[in-house]
Every structure is written in C-alpha cells, then in structure tokens.
Amino acid sequence: MSTKTEDTSTRMDWLLFLGSTAIMVFMLAYADEWFWLALPFSLTFLVRALRAM
C-alpha cells in the first residue's frame, strides 16, 4: 500500500519539476532578470523526485 503512495508522490514531484522548469525557461526567455524566482521550485522538486532528501 505504501508503494502506491510513494509512486504517486514521485510522479507528482516529476510533474511539478517539469512544470516549474518550463516556467523558469519561459521567464529566462522573456523576463530574464526574474527567472531566479522559479529556480528554487525547480531545484526543490528535482531533489524530491530523485528521492535525494
């Protein structure tokens, strides 16, 4: 039962990582002085998706 929960949370972490990375790239292209605002979200969800925490 815990495997299903872990699998779902990992999938959600990967989706949030991809979404925040897309936002970061968009901001880098159009508002480059503000892209760093999305950087912590992208890196946090990458670490959670890789289960490095």
Residue frames as a rotation matrix with the C-alpha (Angstrom) as fourth column:
MET 1
0.571 0.821 0.000 0.00
0.821 -0.571 0.000 0.00
0.000 0.000 -1.000 0.00
SER 2
0.468 -0.454 -0.758 2.84
0.126 -0.815 0.566 2.43
-0.875 -0.360 -0.324 0.72
THR 3
-0.567 -0.679 0.467 4.39
0.546 0.115 0.830 1.67
-0.617 0.725 0.306 -2.67
LYS 4
0.044 0.681 0.731 1.33
0.971 -0.200 0.127 3.07
0.233 0.704 -0.670 -4.41
THR 5
0.874 0.270 -0.404 1.53
0.404 -0.866 0.296 6.25
-0.270 -0.422 -0.866 -2.34
GLU 6
0.035 -0.948 -0.315 5.28
0.155 -0.306 0.939 6.62
-0.987 -0.082 0.136 -2.98
ASP 7
-0.512 -0.208 0.833 4.79
0.805 0.222 0.550 6.05
-0.299 0.953 0.054 -6.70
THR 8
0.466 0.776 0.425 2.06
0.852 -0.524 0.022 8.68
0.240 0.352 -0.905 -6.88
SER 9
0.797 -0.193 -0.573 4.07
0.170 -0.837 0.519 11.25
-0.580 -0.511 -0.634 -4.95
THR 10
-0.302 -0.949 0.093 7.13
0.334 -0.014 0.942 10.65
-0.893 0.316 0.321 -7.12
ARG 11
-0.264 0.294 0.919 5.04
0.963 0.028 0.267 11.07
0.053 0.955 -0.291 -10.26
MET 12
0.802 0.597 -0.013 3.61
0.593 -0.794 0.130 14.31
0.067 -0.112 -0.991 -8.89
ASP 13
0.418 -0.739 -0.529 7.11
0.132 -0.526 0.840 15.54
-0.899 -0.421 -0.122 -8.00
TRP 14
-0.543 -0.610 0.577 8.27
0.646 0.135 0.751 14.86
-0.536 0.781 0.321 -11.56
LEU 15
0.142 0.680 0.719 5.28
0.940 -0.320 0.117 16.73
0.310 0.660 -0.685 -12.99
LEU 16
0.906 0.168 -0.388 5.87
0.329 -0.856 0.399 19.67
-0.266 -0.489 -0.831 -10.68
PHE 17
-0.032 -0.985 -0.167 9.56
0.302 -0.169 0.938 19.67
-0.953 -0.020 0.303 -11.62
LEU 18
-0.501 -0.140 0.854 8.77
0.856 0.069 0.513 19.73
-0.130 0.988 0.085 -15.33
GLY 19
0.519 0.784 0.342 6.17
0.798 -0.587 0.134 22.44
0.306 0.203 -0.930 -14.89
SER 20
0.798 -0.253 -0.548 8.41
0.184 -0.763 0.620 24.67
-0.574 -0.595 -0.562 -12.79
THR 21
-0.312 -0.933 0.180 11.31
0.465 0.016 0.885 24.14
-0.828 0.360 0.429 -15.20
ALA 22
-0.167 0.345 0.924 9.08
0.965 -0.136 0.226 25.16
0.204 0.929 -0.310 -18.12
ILE 23
0.871 0.486 -0.073 8.08
0.487 -0.832 0.266 28.30
0.068 -0.267 -0.961 -16.23
MET 24
0.388 -0.812 -0.435 11.74
0.217 -0.378 0.900 29.00
-0.895 -0.444 0.030 -15.44
VAL 25
-0.511 -0.564 0.648 12.74
0.739 0.097 0.667 28.66
-0.439 0.820 0.367 -19.12
PHE 26
0.282 0.707 0.648 9.82
0.882 -0.456 0.115 30.89
0.377 0.540 -0.753 -20.15
MET 27
0.921 0.045 -0.386 10.89
0.258 -0.814 0.520 33.51
-0.291 -0.579 -0.762 -17.64
LEU 28
-0.026 -0.998 -0.061 14.50
0.398 -0.066 0.915 33.22
-0.917 -0.001 0.399 -18.78
ALA 29
-0.416 -0.097 0.904 13.42
0.909 -0.002 0.417 33.90
-0.039 0.995 0.089 -22.35
TYR 30
0.122 0.635 0.762 11.03
0.658 -0.627 0.417 36.78
0.743 0.451 -0.495 -21.67
ALA 31
0.820 0.094 0.564 11.88
-0.319 -0.744 0.588 38.23
0.474 -0.662 -0.580 -18.25
ASP 32
0.316 -0.774 -0.548 15.47
0.334 0.631 -0.700 37.19
0.888 0.038 0.458 -17.73
GLU 33
-0.533 -0.533 0.657 16.02
-0.399 -0.527 -0.751 39.40
0.746 -0.663 0.068 -14.71
TRP 34
-0.002 0.640 0.768 13.23
-1.000 0.007 -0.008 37.48
-0.011 -0.768 0.640 -12.85
PHE 35
0.261 0.155 -0.953 13.97
-0.451 0.892 0.021 33.86
0.853 0.425 0.303 -13.81
TRP 36
-0.739 -0.655 -0.155 15.65
-0.157 0.392 -0.907 33.19
0.655 -0.646 -0.393 -10.47
LEU 37
-0.356 0.688 0.632 12.24
-0.930 -0.193 -0.312 33.36
-0.093 -0.699 0.709 -8.75
ALA 38
0.711 0.640 -0.291 11.30
-0.680 0.731 -0.054 30.00
0.178 0.237 0.955 -10.31
LEU 39
-0.087 -0.870 -0.486 14.72
-0.571 0.443 -0.691 28.44
0.817 0.217 -0.535 -9.70
PRO 40
-0.703 -0.221 0.676 14.15
-0.705 0.338 -0.623 27.23
-0.091 -0.915 -0.393 -6.10
PHE 41
0.318 0.889 0.330 10.91
-0.744 0.450 -0.494 25.47
-0.588 -0.088 0.804 -7.07
SER 42
0.658 -0.117 -0.744 12.56
-0.602 0.512 -0.613 23.67
0.453 0.851 0.266 -9.97
LEU 43
-0.380 -0.906 -0.187 15.52
-0.536 0.380 -0.754 22.51
0.754 -0.186 -0.630 -7.90
THR 44
-0.494 0.258 0.830 13.39
-0.805 0.226 -0.549 21.51
-0.329 -0.939 0.096 -4.90
PHE 45
0.587 0.797 0.141 11.08
-0.663 0.574 -0.480 19.32
-0.463 0.189 0.866 -6.96
LEU 46
0.385 -0.548 -0.743 14.05
-0.573 0.488 -0.658 17.76
0.723 0.679 -0.126 -8.77
VAL 47
-0.682 -0.661 0.312 15.59
-0.631 0.318 -0.708 16.74
0.369 -0.680 -0.634 -5.45
ARG 48
-0.203 0.691 0.693 12.25
-0.745 0.350 -0.568 15.34
-0.636 -0.632 0.444 -4.23
ALA 49
0.725 0.499 -0.474 11.65
-0.688 0.494 -0.532 13.46
-0.032 0.712 0.701 -7.49
LEU 50
0.101 -0.783 -0.614 15.10
-0.456 0.512 -0.728 11.87
0.884 0.353 -0.305 -7.31
ARG 51
0.892 0.337 -0.300 14.41
0.124 0.456 0.881 10.99
0.434 -0.824 0.365 -3.65
ALA 52
-0.092 -0.996 0.016 17.63
0.435 -0.055 -0.899 12.66
0.896 -0.075 0.438 -2.57
MET 53
-0.202 0.089 0.975 16.04
-0.712 -0.697 -0.084 14.15
0.672 -0.712 0.204 0.56
